[in-house]
Amino acid sequence: MVAAISLALGVLVGQNIDKIKGLIRSNPLSPALVCEYGGKKYKSGESFKATDGCNSCGCNNGEVACTLMACDVK
């Protein structure tokens, strides 16, 4: 019985891990996560240029997301 409950909890946690991570990140009591990109550190909510010089990026709770537009070759 204990093994079945443990397995069920493991499956529930595994299926909802992204939701759990989101709750942890959005907790106002947890420290804001910092992003590192191109040798620099950025605070959550900051926007900055991508290393290619033409795309833009943003930091959101420790994760960097950048646009993926084609750049003009000069």
Distance bins in CASP14 RR format, pairs under 12 A and 6 or more apart:
PFRMAT RR
TARGET T0000
AUTHOR 0000-0000-0000
RMODE 2
METHOD distances of the structure
MODEL  1
1 7 0 0 0 0 0 1 0 0 0 0 0
1 8 0 0 0 0 0 1 0 0 0 0 0
2 8 0 0 0 0 0 1 0 0 0 0 0
2 9 0 0 0 0 0 1 0 0 0 0 0
3 9 0 0 0 0 0 1 0 0 0 0 0
3 10 0 0 0 0 0 1 0 0 0 0 0
4 10 0 0 0 0 0 1 0 0 0 0 0
4 11 0 0 0 0 0 1 0 0 0 0 0
5 11 0 0 0 0 0 1 0 0 0 0 0
5 12 0 0 0 0 0 1 0 0 0 0 0
6 12 0 0 0 0 0 1 0 0 0 0 0
6 13 0 0 0 0 0 1 0 0 0 0 0
7 13 0 0 0 0 0 1 0 0 0 0 0
7 14 0 0 0 0 0 1 0 0 0 0 0
8 14 0 0 0 0 0 1 0 0 0 0 0
8 15 0 0 0 0 0 1 0 0 0 0 0
9 15 0 0 0 0 0 1 0 0 0 0 0
9 16 0 0 0 0 0 1 0 0 0 0 0
10 16 0 0 0 0 1 0 0 0 0 0 0
10 17 0 0 0 0 1 0 0 0 0 0 0
10 20 0 0 0 0 0 1 0 0 0 0 0
11 17 0 0 0 0 0 1 0 0 0 0 0
12 19 0 0 0 0 0 1 0 0 0 0 0
12 20 0 0 0 0 1 0 0 0 0 0 0
13 19 0 0 0 0 1 0 0 0 0 0 0
13 20 1 0 0 1 0 0 0 0 0 0 0
13 21 0 0 0 0 0 1 0 0 0 0 0
14 20 0 0 0 0 1 0 0 0 0 0 0
14 21 0 0 0 0 0 1 0 0 0 0 0
16 22 0 0 0 0 0 1 0 0 0 0 0
16 23 0 0 0 0 1 0 0 0 0 0 0
17 23 0 0 0 0 0 1 0 0 0 0 0
17 24 0 0 0 0 0 1 0 0 0 0 0
18 24 0 0 0 0 0 1 0 0 0 0 0
18 25 0 0 0 0 0 1 0 0 0 0 0
18 63 0 0 0 0 0 1 0 0 0 0 0
19 25 0 0 0 0 0 1 0 0 0 0 0
19 26 0 0 0 0 0 1 0 0 0 0 0
20 26 0 0 0 0 0 1 0 0 0 0 0
20 27 0 0 0 0 0 1 0 0 0 0 0
21 27 0 0 0 0 0 1 0 0 0 0 0
21 30 0 0 0 0 0 1 0 0 0 0 0
21 33 0 0 0 0 0 1 0 0 0 0 0
21 61 0 0 0 0 1 0 0 0 0 0 0
21 62 0 0 0 0 0 1 0 0 0 0 0
21 63 0 0 0 0 0 1 0 0 0 0 0
22 30 0 0 0 0 0 1 0 0 0 0 0
22 33 0 0 0 0 0 1 0 0 0 0 0
22 60 0 0 0 0 0 1 0 0 0 0 0
22 61 1 0 0 1 0 0 0 0 0 0 0
22 62 0 0 0 0 0 1 0 0 0 0 0
22 63 0 0 0 0 0 1 0 0 0 0 0
23 29 0 0 0 0 0 1 0 0 0 0 0
23 30 0 0 0 0 1 0 0 0 0 0 0
23 61 0 0 0 0 0 1 0 0 0 0 0
24 30 1 0 0 1 0 0 0 0 0 0 0
24 31 0 0 0 0 0 1 0 0 0 0 0
24 33 0 0 0 0 1 0 0 0 0 0 0
24 61 0 0 0 0 1 0 0 0 0 0 0
24 62 0 0 0 0 0 1 0 0 0 0 0
25 31 0 0 0 0 0 1 0 0 0 0 0
25 32 0 0 0 0 1 0 0 0 0 0 0
25 33 1 0 0 1 0 0 0 0 0 0 0
25 44 0 0 0 0 1 0 0 0 0 0 0
25 60 0 0 0 0 1 0 0 0 0 0 0
25 61 1 0 1 0 0 0 0 0 0 0 0
25 62 0 0 0 0 1 0 0 0 0 0 0
25 63 0 0 0 0 1 0 0 0 0 0 0
26 32 0 0 0 0 0 1 0 0 0 0 0
26 33 0 0 0 0 0 1 0 0 0 0 0
26 44 0 0 0 0 0 1 0 0 0 0 0
26 60 0 0 0 0 0 1 0 0 0 0 0
26 61 1 0 0 1 0 0 0 0 0 0 0
27 33 0 0 0 0 0 1 0 0 0 0 0
27 61 0 0 0 0 0 1 0 0 0 0 0
30 44 0 0 0 0 0 1 0 0 0 0 0
30 61 0 0 0 0 1 0 0 0 0 0 0
30 62 0 0 0 0 0 1 0 0 0 0 0
31 43 0 0 0 0 0 1 0 0 0 0 0
31 44 0 0 0 0 1 0 0 0 0 0 0
31 61 0 0 0 0 0 1 0 0 0 0 0
31 62 0 0 0 0 0 1 0 0 0 0 0
32 41 0 0 0 0 0 1 0 0 0 0 0
32 42 0 0 0 0 0 1 0 0 0 0 0
32 43 1 0 0 1 0 0 0 0 0 0 0
32 44 1 0 1 0 0 0 0 0 0 0 0
32 45 0 0 0 0 1 0 0 0 0 0 0
32 46 0 0 0 0 0 1 0 0 0 0 0
32 59 0 0 0 0 1 0 0 0 0 0 0
32 60 0 0 0 0 0 1 0 0 0 0 0
32 61 1 0 0 1 0 0 0 0 0 0 0
32 62 0 0 0 0 1 0 0 0 0 0 0
33 41 0 0 0 0 0 1 0 0 0 0 0
33 42 0 0 0 0 0 1 0 0 0 0 0
33 43 0 0 0 0 1 0 0 0 0 0 0
33 44 1 0 1 0 0 0 0 0 0 0 0
33 45 0 0 0 0 0 1 0 0 0 0 0
33 46 0 0 0 0 0 1 0 0 0 0 0
33 59 0 0 0 0 1 0 0 0 0 0 0
33 60 0 0 0 0 1 0 0 0 0 0 0
33 61 1 0 1 0 0 0 0 0 0 0 0
33 62 1 1 0 0 0 0 0 0 0 0 0
33 63 1 0 0 1 0 0 0 0 0 0 0
33 64 0 0 0 0 0 1 0 0 0 0 0
34 40 0 0 0 0 0 1 0 0 0 0 0
34 41 1 0 1 0 0 0 0 0 0 0 0
34 42 1 0 0 1 0 0 0 0 0 0 0
34 43 1 0 0 1 0 0 0 0 0 0 0
34 44 1 0 0 1 0 0 0 0 0 0 0
34 45 0 0 0 0 0 1 0 0 0 0 0
34 46 0 0 0 0 1 0 0 0 0 0 0
34 59 1 0 0 1 0 0 0 0 0 0 0
34 60 0 0 0 0 0 1 0 0 0 0 0
34 61 0 0 0 0 1 0 0 0 0 0 0
34 62 1 0 0 1 0 0 0 0 0 0 0
34 63 0 0 0 0 0 1 0 0 0 0 0
34 64 0 0 0 0 0 1 0 0 0 0 0
35 41 1 0 0 1 0 0 0 0 0 0 0
35 42 1 0 1 0 0 0 0 0 0 0 0
35 43 1 0 0 1 0 0 0 0 0 0 0
35 44 1 0 0 1 0 0 0 0 0 0 0
35 45 0 0 0 0 1 0 0 0 0 0 0
35 46 1 0 0 1 0 0 0 0 0 0 0
35 47 0 0 0 0 0 1 0 0 0 0 0
35 48 0 0 0 0 1 0 0 0 0 0 0
35 57 0 0 0 0 1 0 0 0 0 0 0
35 58 1 0 0 1 0 0 0 0 0 0 0
35 59 1 1 0 0 0 0 0 0 0 0 0
35 60 1 0 0 1 0 0 0 0 0 0 0
35 61 0 0 0 0 1 0 0 0 0 0 0
35 62 1 0 1 0 0 0 0 0 0 0 0
35 63 1 0 0 1 0 0 0 0 0 0 0
35 64 1 0 1 0 0 0 0 0 0 0 0
35 65 0 0 0 0 1 0 0 0 0 0 0
35 66 0 0 0 0 0 1 0 0 0 0 0
36 42 1 0 0 1 0 0 0 0 0 0 0
36 43 0 0 0 0 0 1 0 0 0 0 0
36 46 0 0 0 0 0 1 0 0 0 0 0
36 48 0 0 0 0 0 1 0 0 0 0 0
36 57 0 0 0 0 0 1 0 0 0 0 0
36 59 0 0 0 0 1 0 0 0 0 0 0
36 62 0 0 0 0 1 0 0 0 0 0 0
36 63 0 0 0 0 0 1 0 0 0 0 0
36 64 0 0 0 0 1 0 0 0 0 0 0
37 43 0 0 0 0 0 1 0 0 0 0 0
37 46 0 0 0 0 0 1 0 0 0 0 0
37 47 0 0 0 0 0 1 0 0 0 0 0
37 48 1 0 0 1 0 0 0 0 0 0 0
37 49 0 0 0 0 1 0 0 0 0 0 0
37 50 0 0 0 0 1 0 0 0 0 0 0
37 51 1 0 0 1 0 0 0 0 0 0 0
37 52 0 0 0 0 0 1 0 0 0 0 0
37 55 0 0 0 0 0 1 0 0 0 0 0
37 56 0 0 0 0 0 1 0 0 0 0 0
37 57 1 0 0 1 0 0 0 0 0 0 0
37 58 0 0 0 0 1 0 0 0 0 0 0
37 59 1 0 0 1 0 0 0 0 0 0 0
37 62 0 0 0 0 0 1 0 0 0 0 0
37 63 0 0 0 0 0 1 0 0 0 0 0
37 64 1 0 1 0 0 0 0 0 0 0 0
37 65 0 0 0 0 0 1 0 0 0 0 0
37 66 0 0 0 0 1 0 0 0 0 0 0
38 48 0 0 0 0 1 0 0 0 0 0 0
38 49 0 0 0 0 0 1 0 0 0 0 0
38 50 0 0 0 0 1 0 0 0 0 0 0
38 51 1 0 1 0 0 0 0 0 0 0 0
38 52 0 0 0 0 0 1 0 0 0 0 0
38 53 0 0 0 0 0 1 0 0 0 0 0
38 57 0 0 0 0 1 0 0 0 0 0 0
38 59 0 0 0 0 0 1 0 0 0 0 0
38 64 0 0 0 0 1 0 0 0 0 0 0
38 66 0 0 0 0 0 1 0 0 0 0 0
39 48 0 0 0 0 0 1 0 0 0 0 0
39 51 0 0 0 0 1 0 0 0 0 0 0
39 64 0 0 0 0 0 1 0 0 0 0 0
40 46 0 0 0 0 1 0 0 0 0 0 0
40 48 1 0 0 1 0 0 0 0 0 0 0
40 49 0 0 0 0 0 1 0 0 0 0 0
40 50 0 0 0 0 0 1 0 0 0 0 0
40 51 0 0 0 0 1 0 0 0 0 0 0
40 57 0 0 0 0 0 1 0 0 0 0 0
40 59 0 0 0 0 0 1 0 0 0 0 0
40 64 0 0 0 0 0 1 0 0 0 0 0
41 48 0 0 0 0 0 1 0 0 0 0 0
41 59 0 0 0 0 1 0 0 0 0 0 0
41 62 0 0 0 0 0 1 0 0 0 0 0
41 64 0 0 0 0 0 1 0 0 0 0 0
42 48 1 0 1 0 0 0 0 0 0 0 0
42 49 0 0 0 0 0 1 0 0 0 0 0
42 57 0 0 0 0 1 0 0 0 0 0 0
42 58 1 0 0 1 0 0 0 0 0 0 0
42 59 1 0 1 0 0 0 0 0 0 0 0
42 60 0 0 0 0 0 1 0 0 0 0 0
42 61 0 0 0 0 0 1 0 0 0 0 0
42 62 0 0 0 0 1 0 0 0 0 0 0
42 63 0 0 0 0 0 1 0 0 0 0 0
42 64 1 0 0 1 0 0 0 0 0 0 0
42 65 0 0 0 0 0 1 0 0 0 0 0
42 66 0 0 0 0 0 1 0 0 0 0 0
43 58 0 0 0 0 0 1 0 0 0 0 0
43 59 1 0 0 1 0 0 0 0 0 0 0
43 60 0 0 0 0 0 1 0 0 0 0 0
43 61 0 0 0 0 0 1 0 0 0 0 0
43 62 0 0 0 0 1 0 0 0 0 0 0
44 58 0 0 0 0 1 0 0 0 0 0 0
44 59 1 0 1 0 0 0 0 0 0 0 0
44 60 1 0 0 1 0 0 0 0 0 0 0
44 61 1 0 1 0 0 0 0 0 0 0 0
44 62 1 0 0 1 0 0 0 0 0 0 0
44 63 0 0 0 0 1 0 0 0 0 0 0
44 64 0 0 0 0 0 1 0 0 0 0 0
44 65 0 0 0 0 0 1 0 0 0 0 0
45 57 0 0 0 0 0 1 0 0 0 0 0
45 58 1 0 0 1 0 0 0 0 0 0 0
45 59 1 0 1 0 0 0 0 0 0 0 0
45 60 1 0 0 1 0 0 0 0 0 0 0
45 61 0 0 0 0 1 0 0 0 0 0 0
45 62 0 0 0 0 1 0 0 0 0 0 0
45 63 0 0 0 0 0 1 0 0 0 0 0
45 64 0 0 0 0 0 1 0 0 0 0 0
45 65 0 0 0 0 0 1 0 0 0 0 0
46 56 0 0 0 0 0 1 0 0 0 0 0
46 57 0 0 0 0 1 0 0 0 0 0 0
46 58 1 0 0 1 0 0 0 0 0 0 0
46 59 1 0 1 0 0 0 0 0 0 0 0
46 60 0 0 0 0 1 0 0 0 0 0 0
46 61 0 0 0 0 0 1 0 0 0 0 0
46 62 0 0 0 0 0 1 0 0 0 0 0
46 64 0 0 0 0 0 1 0 0 0 0 0
46 65 0 0 0 0 0 1 0 0 0 0 0
47 55 0 0 0 0 0 1 0 0 0 0 0
47 56 1 0 0 1 0 0 0 0 0 0 0
47 57 1 0 0 1 0 0 0 0 0 0 0
47 58 1 0 1 0 0 0 0 0 0 0 0
47 59 1 0 0 1 0 0 0 0 0 0 0
47 60 0 0 0 0 0 1 0 0 0 0 0
47 64 0 0 0 0 0 1 0 0 0 0 0
47 65 0 0 0 0 0 1 0 0 0 0 0
47 66 0 0 0 0 0 1 0 0 0 0 0
47 67 0 0 0 0 0 1 0 0 0 0 0
48 55 0 0 0 0 0 1 0 0 0 0 0
48 56 1 0 0 1 0 0 0 0 0 0 0
48 57 1 0 1 0 0 0 0 0 0 0 0
48 58 1 0 0 1 0 0 0 0 0 0 0
48 59 1 0 0 1 0 0 0 0 0 0 0
48 64 0 0 0 0 1 0 0 0 0 0 0
48 65 0 0 0 0 0 1 0 0 0 0 0
48 66 0 0 0 0 1 0 0 0 0 0 0
48 67 0 0 0 0 0 1 0 0 0 0 0
49 55 1 0 0 1 0 0 0 0 0 0 0
49 56 1 0 0 1 0 0 0 0 0 0 0
49 57 1 0 0 1 0 0 0 0 0 0 0
49 58 0 0 0 0 0 1 0 0 0 0 0
49 66 0 0 0 0 1 0 0 0 0 0 0
49 67 0 0 0 0 0 1 0 0 0 0 0
49 71 0 0 0 0 0 1 0 0 0 0 0
50 56 1 0 0 1 0 0 0 0 0 0 0
50 57 1 0 1 0 0 0 0 0 0 0 0
50 58 0 0 0 0 1 0 0 0 0 0 0
50 64 0 0 0 0 1 0 0 0 0 0 0
50 65 0 0 0 0 0 1 0 0 0 0 0
50 66 1 0 1 0 0 0 0 0 0 0 0
50 67 1 0 0 1 0 0 0 0 0 0 0
50 68 0 0 0 0 1 0 0 0 0 0 0
50 69 0 0 0 0 1 0 0 0 0 0 0
50 71 0 0 0 0 1 0 0 0 0 0 0
51 57 0 0 0 0 1 0 0 0 0 0 0
51 64 0 0 0 0 0 1 0 0 0 0 0
51 66 0 0 0 0 1 0 0 0 0 0 0
51 71 0 0 0 0 0 1 0 0 0 0 0
52 66 0 0 0 0 1 0 0 0 0 0 0
52 67 0 0 0 0 1 0 0 0 0 0 0
52 68 0 0 0 0 1 0 0 0 0 0 0
52 69 0 0 0 0 1 0 0 0 0 0 0
52 70 0 0 0 0 1 0 0 0 0 0 0
52 71 1 0 1 0 0 0 0 0 0 0 0
52 72 0 0 0 0 0 1 0 0 0 0 0
52 73 0 0 0 0 0 1 0 0 0 0 0
53 66 0 0 0 0 0 1 0 0 0 0 0
53 67 0 0 0 0 0 1 0 0 0 0 0
53 69 0 0 0 0 0 1 0 0 0 0 0
53 71 1 0 0 1 0 0 0 0 0 0 0
53 72 0 0 0 0 0 1 0 0 0 0 0
53 74 0 0 0 0 0 1 0 0 0 0 0
54 66 0 0 0 0 0 1 0 0 0 0 0
54 67 0 0 0 0 1 0 0 0 0 0 0
54 68 0 0 0 0 0 1 0 0 0 0 0
54 69 1 0 0 1 0 0 0 0 0 0 0
54 70 0 0 0 0 1 0 0 0 0 0 0
54 71 1 0 1 0 0 0 0 0 0 0 0
54 72 1 0 0 1 0 0 0 0 0 0 0
54 73 0 0 0 0 0 1 0 0 0 0 0
54 74 0 0 0 0 0 1 0 0 0 0 0
55 64 0 0 0 0 0 1 0 0 0 0 0
55 65 0 0 0 0 0 1 0 0 0 0 0
55 66 1 0 1 0 0 0 0 0 0 0 0
55 67 1 0 1 0 0 0 0 0 0 0 0
55 68 1 0 0 1 0 0 0 0 0 0 0
55 69 1 0 1 0 0 0 0 0 0 0 0
55 70 0 0 0 0 1 0 0 0 0 0 0
55 71 1 0 0 1 0 0 0 0 0 0 0
55 72 0 0 0 0 0 1 0 0 0 0 0
56 64 0 0 0 0 0 1 0 0 0 0 0
56 65 0 0 0 0 1 0 0 0 0 0 0
56 66 1 0 0 1 0 0 0 0 0 0 0
56 67 1 0 1 0 0 0 0 0 0 0 0
56 68 0 0 0 0 0 1 0 0 0 0 0
56 69 0 0 0 0 1 0 0 0 0 0 0
56 71 0 0 0 0 0 1 0 0 0 0 0
57 63 0 0 0 0 0 1 0 0 0 0 0
57 64 1 0 1 0 0 0 0 0 0 0 0
57 65 1 0 0 1 0 0 0 0 0 0 0
57 66 1 1 0 0 0 0 0 0 0 0 0
57 67 1 0 0 1 0 0 0 0 0 0 0
57 68 0 0 0 0 0 1 0 0 0 0 0
57 69 0 0 0 0 0 1 0 0 0 0 0
58 64 1 0 0 1 0 0 0 0 0 0 0
58 65 1 0 1 0 0 0 0 0 0 0 0
58 66 1 0 0 1 0 0 0 0 0 0 0
58 67 0 0 0 0 1 0 0 0 0 0 0
59 65 0 0 0 0 1 0 0 0 0 0 0
59 66 0 0 0 0 0 1 0 0 0 0 0
60 66 0 0 0 0 0 1 0 0 0 0 0
END
